[in-house]
Amino acid sequence: PYTNKRDYLDWFLNRVARNIPMAVPGDAQQPVSLTHCEDVAALLASVIGQEATAANQIFNCGTDKLFSYAEICQAAAKALNPDSLGALVATLPPDTKSTFPFRPNAEGFAVSVRKAKDVLDWPGAKHNVIDDLVGGFYTQDFLNLGLDQGDLDTSKDLLAQSYNLDYLTSA
C-alpha cells in the first residue's frame, strides 16, 4: 500500500526474510527513486493556483530523496532484523536481466524533480523509503500480510552468475 511499487520493495524484504542473497547489478551504488503516494499527490497538487506557469510544461514526478541499491538492501535487512550485521548481497554484472526490480544499468532508476521544485515551488518529498522500511509502515504491512512466509522462487535471480557475495554494512 501507499505505493505503486509494492513488488519493488517486497523483492528486497522477501530475500532478507528467507536469508537469501540479494543479487544486485554492479557495485549497488546506483541511485533509486522510490516515491510515497502522498509525495506524488503533493507534487501534482502544487500545480493548483499555478496553472499558467505549469501549462505546456513537463515535470518528472518522483522524490528528491534518492538512495543507492546498497542502502535499500541495508534498510531491508535492518527492517526485518534490527540486530543484523548487514545485508547479504551478491553482485551481478551490470545490465544482467534478472528478477532485480529496477533497471540493471549503471545509471540506476531515478528521476530529477528539480524542475518541479524550481518552477512550482514544490518543497520536496516528506517521506523517504528508508524510514518507511526501518521501523515504518511498509515493513509492518509486509509482515501483517504474511509475505515473509512460504517458499520464494529465486530461480531467475541468477545467483549462479553473481560474484562477490558479501555482507554490506552501513557506515
N, C-alpha and C positions, 0 to 999 in steps of 0.2 A: 504493500500500500504506500501511498504518498509519492510514488514514482512510477514512470512507465518503464523503468529499467530493473524491475524486480529480479528477473533472471540474472542480470549482470552481477549484482551484489551476492545473490544466492550462490553463484558459481564459487566465489571465494569461501563463503561460510560452509557450503556443502563439503568442501575438501578439508577444511580445518576440523569440522565436526567428526570426520572419519579418519583423521590423521593421514590424509593423502596429500602428497606434494602438489603445490600449485605450479603448473608449468606455464611460465610467462615468457614472452618474447624478449630477446636481447638482455640488457642489464637491468630491466624493470624500472628504469628511471624516467620513462616516458610519461608525460603529463596526461591525466584523465580528468574529464569534466563530468561529474555526476550531480545533477541538479534536483533539489527538492521541489515538489509541485507548488508549494507556497511561494518560492522564489520565482518560478516561471510565471505564476499569476501576478506577482508584484511587478515583474518586468513588463508584462503585457498591459497591466493597468497604468503603468507610467505614461502611456500614450494619452490617457484621458486628460483633456484640457490642453493638449499639445498636438492636436490632430494636424494642424497646418505644418508644424515643424516635422512631424513624422511622415507626412504624406509623401508617397513615392520613394520612401526610404526602405532599405532592407537592413534588419537588425538580427544579429545572432541571438538566440535565446538560450541561455545557459547560466552558469555560475562564474563568479570571479575567484572562486576558491578552488584552485587546482591542486591535485595531489598526484604523486607518482604511483605506478602499479605496485612498487615495493611498499609504499605507505599504506595502500589499500590491503595488501597481504598482511602486513603487520597489524593493522587495525582489526582485521577479521580474526587473527589469532588471539589478540588481546581481548576481543569481544566475547569469545567463547571460553577463553581460559586466561583470566587476569594474571595468573602466575606463569604464563607462557614464557619460555626462553626466547621465542621469536616465531617467525612464520617459516614453515618448511616450503622452500621454493626450489623448483627445478628450472633451469634456463633452457629455452628453446631458441634455435637460430631465428633471427628476425625474419619476418614475412612467412613463417611457418603457419599454415592454416590448421588450427586445432579447435578444440572446444572453447579456448580462451575467448571471453565475451567481447573483447574490443579488437579493433584493427591491430594486427600483429606487426605493424610497421615501426620504423624508428621515430616517427613524429608523434605517436601517441593518439589519443582520442579526446580532443578538446577543441573548444571554440573560444574566440575572444569576444567579450561583451563590452569592450572599451567604447565602442560607438554608442551603445545604449546609455552608458554612464555619462559620456560627454554630451550627447545631443539631447537626451531625455532627462538628464539629471537623476537617473536611477542610482540609488545609493549602493547597490550591490546586494549580494546574497546574504541572508540572515542565517541560513543553515550551512553546515558542512558535513560531508559524508563521514568523516572520521567520528564526529560526535554522535551521528546517527547510528553508527556501528558500535562504538565502545560506550557501553552504558546507556545507549539510546533506544528509541522506539523500534528501530529496524531489526536489531538482533532479537529483541523481545518478541516481536511479531514472528520472526523466523522460528523461534523455539516454540511459541504458542501454536503455530501451525503444524508442528511436528516435522518440520523439514530437515531436522538434524537426525532423523531416524530412517532406517531402512537402507537398502542397497543403493549404490550410485554407479551408473555406467560411466566409467572413465576410459573406455576402450579407444576413444578418439581424442584423448588428452595428449597423445603422442609422447608419453613419458619415456618410451624407449629411445626416442630421438633427442632427449634432453641431455644436458651436461651440467656440471657444477651444482649438484644437489647440495643445498646448504640451508642453514637457518639464518634468516635475515633478522637482525635485532635492531631495535630503534636506538638512535644515538643518545 
